[in-house]
Amino acid sequence: MSKMVEGGCRCGRVRYRIAAGKLPNVYACHCRDCQTWSGSAFSLQFIVPEGALMVEGDPSLFELTSADGERVSRQRACPICFTRVYNTNTARPGLAVVRAGTLDRSDELAIVAHIWTKRKLAGIDIPANVPSWPEGAPPADFIVALTRE
């Protein structure tokens, strides 16, 4: 039987569970969107199959179409405390990108990759042994980075 990894928003109205034997590896995204949405230097997140994310509560939905009209990002957040919990994207059907800070055990996470480092703020150092890319990572390389032990 699989263990559950759990998390949710700040006020507790939106909660989620993921069947997983261990905490997921996370990546840091330094793009402008992530800086703006997080109000910080970068966002930490992890990817799971959308069907594996069991959500309780009723998150609000905000849809954002890319400037070129090629994709739609669907952000889910708590309607009470406004915590962004996860998003889906038409460019990655079937996958959910979960905000790592919403995990109950977020202090135990390992950052295994960094993307959009050309937007990285000065003073943030990325260890030499952690894969990083100036923009988005090639999908195959990104999967290898996220699944390493």
Secondary structure, DSSP 8 states (H G I E B T S, - for coil): ---EEEEE-SSSSSEEEEE-SS---EEEE-SHHHHHHHTSS-EEEEEEEGGGEEEES--EEEEEE-TTSS-EEEEEE-TTT--EEEEEETTSTTEEEEEGGGBTTGGG--EEEEE-GGG--TT----TTS-B-SSS--HHHHHHHHH--
